[in-house]
Structure formats: structure tokens, C-alpha cells
Amino acid sequence: MITVRKMSKSDIPILWEVALRAFAPDYERFGVYPPMINLKKKRFLPPRIFGKTILESDTIIMRILQ
């Protein structure tokens, strides 16, 4: 079952891993990740105010920003 809910702070570590995989081809090609991904501090700073998290059977699969 697919569900959508408001993004929470506890989603960020999981979304960090998703973002690294999603932007890996760009990193390999250009040598940088988007500014919201900080590799040194292992930080991911998505704007949570309008963010939604998409889950499949209670497993996070994506986030969207509106």
C-alpha cells in the first residue's frame, strides 16, 4: 500500500541514503552533490516545511517538495 505523509525530522537519515543513491550519477560525472547534501558532516538539509514522504508498506521510498 502506498501512503503519503508530512515529512518529519526522523525521515532525514533515511532520505540521506536515498539522496546519495539518486545523485550518485551526477556526482560521478561532475564531482559534486547538490548543496543540500553535506558529505563531510553527513547532513541532508531538505526543506521540511512543505515536504511529503512517500511510503510503500511503511517503508520510505521517496520524498517530494511542493
Summary of the structure (lengths in Angstrom):
residues: 66
radius of gyration: 12.4
end to end distance: 22.2
largest distance: 36.9
contacts: 147
relative contact order: 0.29
helix: 33%
strand: 33%
